[in-house]
Amino acid sequence: MSALTRRRLLVSTQLRTRPAIASLFSPDDVDEFLDTDAPVCIVANGELLRLESVVARMAEADRFAFINADTVSGLAPDRGGIDFLAKIGAAGVVTTRAAMIARIEQHGMLAMQKLFITDRLNLPRSTHGLEGSQPSFVQIMPAPVLPYILDEPVMRISPVIAGGFVANERSLEAAIACGAAGVSTSERTLWTYRKNQS
């Protein structure tokens, strides 16, 4: 089993019972996340000089961290940036750039492609892009759009992570009810959410 397949299986398994993915925007968020037992996060902001240390802390704590290559200050979401993330041991990468998905996964890192859906007119283009890139996960933003695209092909290409405007259990559960495999959120009280197994 390849490293990529192992990582995909690991995250998919964790999301079945722990669907909340912590979105970390500050060093305080990193500390707070590591003080919980939450298994998966997205490092959504930060500085390039501190990134290797954050990646190492996540690995030492046995947490799965996606790095948002589009928003880390000083990191470009290009070939060099992706190669750098692989070199420092990143487990996963989030980007809007479909052209980088294959390179991310060639390095054995999980790719999460972020899509902003503002209206139905951009759905065919978004769907076509996903069909070409085939990321391990697709992050659809904002989460409240999910009820309107339930039956669209974009929901069936890769497991969906909903993000944006998820501030309480009701909105988290609504996203899951609409087919999301996971939900990314900066709301700390949701990071330890457990799915009801009854």
C-alpha positions as CSV (number, residue, x, y, z in Angstrom):
1,M,0.0,0.0,0.0
2,S,1.4,3.4,-1.0
3,A,1.9,6.3,1.4
4,L,-0.8,8.2,-0.4
5,T,-3.3,5.3,-0.1
6,R,-2.5,4.9,3.6
7,R,-3.0,8.6,4.2
8,R,-6.2,8.7,2.3
9,L,-7.5,5.7,4.3
10,L,-6.4,7.2,7.6
11,V,-8.2,10.5,7.0
12,S,-11.3,8.9,5.6
13,T,-11.5,6.6,8.6
14,Q,-11.1,9.4,11.1
15,L,-13.7,11.5,9.4
16,R,-16.3,8.8,9.9
17,T,-16.5,9.5,13.6
18,R,-14.7,12.8,13.9
19,P,-15.9,14.9,10.9
20,A,-14.7,18.3,12.2
21,I,-11.5,19.5,10.7
22,A,-9.9,22.3,12.7
23,S,-9.0,25.4,10.7
24,L,-5.9,27.0,12.3
25,F,-5.3,30.6,11.6
26,S,-2.8,31.6,14.4
27,P,-0.1,30.1,16.6
28,D,-2.6,30.1,19.4
29,D,-4.9,27.9,17.3
30,V,-2.1,25.5,16.8
31,D,-1.5,25.2,20.5
32,E,-5.2,24.9,21.2
33,F,-5.6,22.2,18.6
34,L,-2.7,20.2,20.0
35,D,-4.3,20.4,23.5
36,T,-7.4,18.5,22.1
37,D,-7.7,15.0,20.8
38,A,-9.0,16.2,17.4
39,P,-7.2,14.2,14.7
40,V,-7.2,16.4,11.6
41,C,-6.5,20.1,10.9
42,I,-5.9,22.6,8.1
43,V,-3.1,25.1,8.8
44,A,-4.9,27.9,7.0
45,N,-2.5,30.7,7.7
46,G,1.0,31.3,9.1
47,E,4.5,32.2,8.2
48,L,6.9,30.2,6.0
49,L,9.7,30.4,8.6
50,R,7.6,28.7,11.2
51,L,5.9,26.1,9.0
52,E,8.5,23.4,9.3
53,S,8.2,23.6,13.1
54,V,4.4,23.4,12.9
55,V,4.6,20.3,10.6
56,A,7.0,18.6,13.0
57,R,4.8,19.3,16.0
58,M,1.8,17.8,14.2
59,A,3.7,14.7,13.3
60,E,5.1,14.3,16.8
61,A,1.5,14.5,18.2
62,D,0.2,12.0,15.6
63,R,-2.1,14.6,14.0
64,F,-2.9,14.9,10.3
65,A,-2.3,18.4,9.0
66,F,-3.2,19.8,5.6
67,I,-1.2,23.0,4.8
68,N,-3.1,25.6,2.8
69,A,-0.5,26.4,0.1
70,D,-2.4,29.4,-1.1
71,T,-2.4,31.3,2.2
72,V,0.8,30.6,4.1
73,S,2.8,33.9,3.9
74,G,5.9,33.4,1.8
75,L,4.8,30.1,0.2
76,A,3.8,30.1,-3.5
77,P,1.3,27.4,-4.6
78,D,3.6,26.4,-7.5
79,R,6.0,23.5,-8.2
80,G,8.7,24.9,-5.9
81,G,6.2,25.5,-3.1
82,I,4.8,22.0,-3.3
83,D,8.3,20.5,-3.4
84,F,9.2,22.5,-0.3
85,L,6.1,21.1,1.5
86,A,7.1,17.6,0.7
87,K,10.6,18.2,1.8
88,I,9.5,19.4,5.3
89,G,7.2,16.4,5.7
90,A,3.8,17.9,5.1
91,A,1.1,15.2,5.1
92,G,-1.5,17.0,3.0
93,V,-2.0,20.2,1.0
94,V,-5.0,22.4,0.3
95,T,-5.0,24.6,-2.9
96,T,-7.4,26.1,-5.4
97,R,-4.9,25.3,-8.1
98,A,-6.0,22.2,-10.1
99,A,-2.6,22.1,-11.9
100,M,-0.8,21.3,-8.6
101,I,-3.0,18.4,-7.5
102,A,-1.0,15.7,-9.4
103,R,2.3,17.1,-8.1
104,I,1.1,17.1,-4.5
105,E,0.0,13.4,-4.8
106,Q,3.1,12.3,-6.6
107,H,4.9,13.3,-3.5
108,G,2.6,11.1,-1.4
109,M,0.8,14.0,0.2
110,L,-3.0,14.2,0.2
111,A,-4.5,16.9,-2.0
112,M,-7.6,18.8,-1.1
113,Q,-8.8,21.1,-3.9
114,K,-10.7,24.1,-2.7
115,L,-13.7,25.3,-4.7
116,F,-15.7,28.5,-4.1
117,I,-19.2,28.1,-5.5
118,T,-20.9,31.4,-6.0
119,D,-23.6,30.3,-8.5
120,R,-24.7,27.5,-10.7
121,L,-23.0,29.1,-13.7
122,N,-19.5,28.1,-12.5
123,L,-20.5,24.5,-11.6
124,P,-19.8,22.9,-15.0
125,R,-16.3,24.5,-15.1
126,S,-15.6,23.5,-11.5
127,T,-16.8,19.9,-12.1
128,H,-14.7,19.6,-15.3
129,G,-11.7,20.8,-13.4
130,L,-12.2,18.3,-10.6
131,E,-12.7,15.5,-13.1
132,G,-9.3,16.3,-14.5
133,S,-7.4,16.8,-11.3
134,Q,-9.0,14.0,-9.2
135,P,-8.0,15.2,-5.7
136,S,-8.3,13.0,-2.7
137,F,-10.7,15.5,-1.2
138,V,-12.6,18.6,-2.4
139,Q,-13.3,21.5,-0.1
140,I,-16.5,23.2,-1.1
141,M,-17.1,26.7,0.2
142,P,-19.3,28.1,1.5
143,A,-20.9,25.2,3.4
144,P,-24.5,26.7,3.2
145,V,-24.4,26.1,-0.6
146,L,-24.5,22.3,-0.2
147,P,-28.3,21.9,-0.2
148,Y,-28.4,23.6,-3.6
149,I,-25.9,21.3,-5.2
150,L,-26.9,18.0,-3.6
151,D,-27.6,16.3,-6.9
152,E,-24.8,17.9,-8.9
153,P,-21.9,15.8,-10.2
154,V,-19.4,18.0,-8.3
155,M,-20.6,16.2,-5.1
156,R,-19.6,12.8,-6.4
157,I,-16.1,13.2,-7.8
158,S,-14.2,13.2,-4.5
159,P,-15.2,13.2,-0.8
160,V,-16.5,16.6,0.1
161,I,-15.2,18.8,2.9
162,A,-17.6,21.7,3.6
163,G,-16.1,24.9,4.8
164,G,-17.2,28.5,5.7
165,F,-20.1,29.6,7.9
166,V,-19.9,26.5,10.1
167,A,-20.2,28.0,13.6
168,N,-22.3,25.5,15.6
169,E,-23.3,21.9,15.7
170,R,-26.5,22.6,13.8
171,S,-24.6,23.9,10.7
172,L,-22.0,21.1,11.0
173,E,-24.6,18.4,11.0
174,A,-26.5,20.1,8.2
175,A,-23.4,19.9,6.0
176,I,-23.0,16.2,6.9
177,A,-26.6,15.6,6.1
178,C,-26.0,17.1,2.7
179,G,-23.3,14.6,1.9
180,A,-20.1,16.2,3.3
181,A,-17.6,13.7,4.6
182,G,-16.1,16.3,6.8
183,V,-16.5,20.0,7.8
184,S,-13.6,22.5,8.2
185,T,-14.2,25.1,10.9
186,S,-12.3,27.6,13.0
187,E,-14.9,27.3,15.8
188,R,-12.8,25.7,18.5
189,T,-15.8,24.2,20.3
190,L,-16.5,22.0,17.3
191,W,-13.0,20.6,16.9
192,T,-13.8,17.7,19.3
193,Y,-17.2,17.0,17.8
194,R,-18.0,13.3,17.6
195,K,-20.6,11.8,15.3
196,N,-23.5,10.1,16.9
197,Q,-23.0,6.4,16.2
198,S,-26.5,5.3,17.3
